[in-house]
Amino acid sequence: MESVKSNAVVTAFFEEASCTASYVIADLGTSRCVIIDPVLDYQAESAHTGTQSADRLVDHVIQNGLSVDWVLETHVHADHFTAAAYLKRRLGGSLGIGAGVAEVQRTISEIFNLAPDATTDGFDRKFDDGERITFGESEFEVMFTPGHTPACVCYRVGDAIFVGDTLFMPDSGTARCDFPGGDAATLFKSIRRILSLPGNTMMYLCHNYGGDNSRAHKWVTDVATQRTHNIHVRDGVTAEEFIALRNARDATLALPHVMLPAIQVNIRAGRFPAPENNGYVYLKIPRNCPGAS
């Protein structure tokens, strides 16, 4: 596979409430940077939002004299709110995601019966497979990796790849496929594409849930380790075995507790609906809706 030029350094930020790793990738020669998968704090019990986690990224960017070119999403997240729109207001840059987001936006808009203006999203760019994204003297390659959702992409730079929810640490396996548009067979193909990269390719994950909760959180691994040890897709596991395992496991999983409010915001790159005439912003919760179960 063709190399992707890089003079970049990665800094990770871990948000414990959703077990999410966000990243700032800085080009050393120019001080241009990219932010991937930022988190907006959210208290489900009170529906209060906060920016403490996102402000850690803001402080890092400012303290290191960086300029933001891109804020990138690996997919439309169901387990946390994105801080993409907030970071654009604070730091500038363009908001990007894979072109498959259009399918997710249509599906979610139908489930929640969103107003027509709600489908006008806040993304500046929707990337095609293989597209290159430059920042300073470095660049990312976009890799379509659907299966968890139709919008999933990975971003490859140098000898590193940012895989979103597609893969977890080897002892935690792979992403679920039971969200609207998800498909285990598609995910298997996407993962094998990732695992065809050189074994020393560093893999930066969006989440880590601690395996069986007996170890500390980790969110960096490599292709060789995944091929040898991933409990769902290590070498030798067939597509049929993976599909059966994934579908059986997904049937036991509950929805992420912030999914229903979060996806209404995340399909719009973190933009909330406009306040109503009393000054409050409202998100919908559908009752007994099969598409949201």
C-alpha positions in Angstrom: 0.0 0.0 0.0 1.3 3.5 -0.9 2.9 5.3 2.0 1.3 8.4 3.6 3.8 11.1 4.3 4.0 12.3 7.9 6.1 14.5 10.1 3.5 14.3 12.9 3.3 13.6 16.6 0.2 12.2 18.4 -1.1 13.3 21.7 -4.0 11.3 23.3 -6.7 12.6 25.7 -8.9 10.1 27.5 -12.4 10.9 28.7 -13.3 8.4 31.3 -17.1 8.7 31.4 -17.5 7.3 27.9 -14.0 5.6 27.8 -13.2 7.7 24.7 -9.8 8.6 23.4 -9.5 11.8 21.4 -6.3 12.8 19.6 -4.4 15.9 18.5 -2.0 15.1 15.7 0.5 17.9 15.1 2.8 18.4 12.1 6.2 19.2 13.6 7.4 21.2 10.6 4.6 23.7 10.5 2.6 23.5 13.8 -0.5 22.7 11.9 -2.7 20.0 13.5 -5.8 17.8 13.3 -8.1 16.8 16.1 -9.9 13.4 15.9 -13.1 12.3 17.8 -13.4 15.1 20.5 -15.9 14.7 23.3 -18.5 17.1 24.7 -19.2 16.3 28.4 -22.8 15.3 29.0 -24.7 14.3 32.2 -27.6 12.1 31.1 -29.4 12.5 34.4 -29.7 16.3 34.1 -29.1 16.7 30.3 -26.4 19.2 31.2 -23.5 19.6 28.8 -20.0 20.8 29.6 -16.7 21.5 27.8 -14.1 20.3 30.4 -12.9 17.5 28.2 -12.8 19.6 25.0 -11.0 22.4 26.8 -8.1 20.1 27.5 -7.6 19.9 23.8 -8.1 23.6 23.4 -5.4 24.2 26.1 -3.0 21.8 24.4 -3.4 23.5 21.1 -2.9 27.0 22.4 0.0 26.1 24.8 1.9 24.4 22.0 1.3 27.2 19.4 -0.7 24.9 17.1 -3.2 25.9 14.4 -6.1 23.6 13.7 -6.7 22.6 10.1 -9.2 19.8 10.6 -11.6 18.4 13.3 -12.3 14.8 12.1 -14.9 12.3 13.1 -14.4 8.5 12.5 -18.2 8.1 12.5 -21.4 9.3 14.0 -20.9 8.3 17.6 -23.6 6.7 19.7 -21.8 6.7 23.1 -20.9 10.3 23.5 -21.6 13.8 22.2 -19.0 15.2 19.8 -17.3 18.5 20.6 -16.5 19.2 17.0 -18.7 22.3 16.6 -17.5 23.7 19.9 -13.8 23.2 18.9 -14.5 24.9 15.5 -15.9 27.9 17.3 -12.9 28.0 19.6 -10.0 27.0 17.3 -11.2 27.2 13.7 -10.5 24.5 11.2 -12.9 22.5 9.0 -15.1 19.6 10.2 -14.8 16.3 8.2 -16.3 12.8 8.2 -16.7 10.0 5.6 -19.2 10.4 2.8 -21.3 7.5 4.3 -22.6 9.9 6.9 -25.3 10.9 4.4 -27.0 7.4 4.9 -26.8 7.8 8.7 -28.3 11.3 8.5 -31.2 10.1 6.5 -31.9 7.2 8.8 -31.7 9.2 12.0 -33.8 12.0 10.6 -36.5 9.5 9.7 -36.4 7.8 13.1 -36.6 11.1 15.0 -38.9 12.8 12.5 -36.5 15.8 12.5 -37.5 19.1 10.9 -36.1 19.7 7.4 -33.5 22.2 8.7 -32.2 19.5 11.0 -30.9 17.5 8.1 -28.6 20.4 7.0 -25.5 19.2 8.7 -22.5 21.1 10.0 -19.8 19.1 8.2 -17.6 21.1 5.9 -16.3 18.0 4.0 -17.5 14.4 3.5 -14.5 12.4 2.3 -14.4 9.7 -0.4 -12.4 6.5 0.1 -8.7 7.0 -0.6 -9.0 10.8 -0.4 -5.9 12.6 1.0 -6.2 15.3 3.7 -3.2 17.6 4.1 -2.2 19.4 7.3 1.1 21.2 7.0 3.7 18.9 5.5 1.8 15.7 6.6 -1.3 14.1 5.2 -4.0 11.6 6.1 -5.5 8.9 3.8 -9.2 8.2 4.3 -10.1 4.5 4.4 -13.8 3.5 4.3 -14.4 0.9 7.0 -18.2 0.5 7.3 -19.9 -2.2 9.3 -20.3 -0.7 12.8 -22.1 2.1 10.9 -22.2 3.1 7.3 -20.3 6.3 8.0 -17.2 4.6 9.6 -13.8 5.6 8.3 -10.2 5.3 9.4 -7.5 7.9 9.0 -4.0 6.7 8.1 -0.9 8.9 8.5 2.7 7.6 8.3 2.9 4.3 10.2 -0.2 5.0 12.2 -4.0 4.6 11.7 -6.9 6.0 13.7 -9.6 3.3 13.6 -12.6 4.8 15.5 -14.8 2.0 17.0 -14.0 -0.5 14.3 -11.6 -2.4 16.5 -10.9 -2.3 20.3 -8.0 -3.7 22.2 -7.4 -7.4 21.4 -9.0 -8.6 24.6 -12.1 -6.5 23.9 -12.6 -7.5 20.2 -14.6 -5.5 17.8 -17.4 -3.0 17.4 -21.1 -3.9 17.6 -23.1 -4.1 14.3 -26.7 -3.8 15.5 -27.1 0.0 15.0 -29.1 1.2 12.0 -27.1 0.3 8.9 -24.6 -1.9 10.7 -23.6 -5.3 9.3 -21.2 -7.9 10.6 -20.2 -9.2 7.2 -19.3 -5.7 6.1 -17.4 -5.1 9.3 -15.3 -8.3 8.8 -14.3 -7.1 5.3 -13.4 -3.7 6.7 -11.3 -5.1 9.5 -9.4 -7.4 7.2 -8.6 -4.4 5.1 -7.1 -2.7 8.1 -5.2 -5.8 9.2 -3.6 -6.0 5.7 -1.5 -3.0 6.7 2.1 -3.6 7.8 2.3 -5.3 11.2 4.2 -2.4 12.8 1.3 0.0 11.9 0.3 1.7 15.2 -3.4 1.5 15.8 -5.1 4.3 17.8 -8.5 3.4 19.1 -11.5 5.6 19.9 -12.5 3.5 22.9 -11.2 1.1 25.4 -13.4 -0.4 28.0 -10.7 -2.2 30.0 -11.2 -5.8 28.7 -12.7 -7.7 31.6 -12.1 -4.6 33.8 -9.0 -6.2 35.4 -6.5 -4.0 33.6 -5.9 -0.3 33.1 -7.4 1.4 30.1 -5.3 1.3 26.9 -6.1 2.7 23.5 -3.0 2.1 21.4 -2.0 -1.2 19.8 -0.6 -2.4 16.5 -1.7 -4.5 13.5 0.5 -7.5 14.3 -0.9 -7.7 17.9 -4.5 -7.5 16.6 -3.8 -10.2 14.0 -2.4 -12.5 16.7 -4.6 -11.8 19.7 -7.9 -10.1 18.9 -10.5 -12.4 20.4 -13.0 -11.8 17.5 -10.9 -11.4 14.4 -7.4 -12.8 14.9 -5.9 -14.6 11.9 -7.7 -17.9 11.3 -11.2 -16.7 12.2 -13.4 -17.1 9.2 -16.0 -14.6 8.1 -18.8 -17.0 9.0 -17.4 -17.6 12.5 -17.1 -13.8 13.0 -20.6 -13.1 11.8 -22.1 -15.7 14.1 -20.1 -14.5 17.1 -20.8 -10.8 16.4 -24.6 -11.3 15.9 -24.9 -13.4 19.0 -23.1 -10.9 21.1 -24.9 -7.9 19.7 -28.2 -9.6 20.7 -27.2 -9.3 24.4 -26.1 -5.6 24.3 -28.1 -2.7 25.6 -28.1 0.7 23.9 -25.5 3.2 25.0 -27.2 5.3 27.6 -26.7 8.6 25.7 -27.3 7.2 22.2 -30.8 8.6 21.6 -30.0 12.2 22.4 -26.4 12.1 21.1 -27.0 10.9 17.6 -29.4 13.7 16.9 -26.6 16.1 17.6 -23.7 14.1 16.2 -25.3 13.8 12.7 -24.9 17.6 12.6 -21.2 17.6 13.7 -22.1 18.7 17.2 -24.7 21.4 16.4 -27.7 21.4 18.7 -31.2 22.4 17.6 -32.0 26.0 17.9 -33.5 27.1 21.3 -37.3 27.2 21.5 -39.2 30.3 22.5 -38.5 29.7 26.2 -34.8 29.7 25.6 -34.2 25.9 26.1 -32.9 23.4 23.6 -34.8 20.2 23.3 -33.9 16.7 21.9 -36.4 14.0 21.1 -36.8 10.6 22.6 -39.0 8.3 20.5 -41.2 5.9 22.4 -41.3 2.2 21.3 -39.6 3.0 18.0 -38.1 -0.2 16.4 -35.4 1.7 14.7 -34.1 3.1 18.0 -34.2 -0.1 19.9 
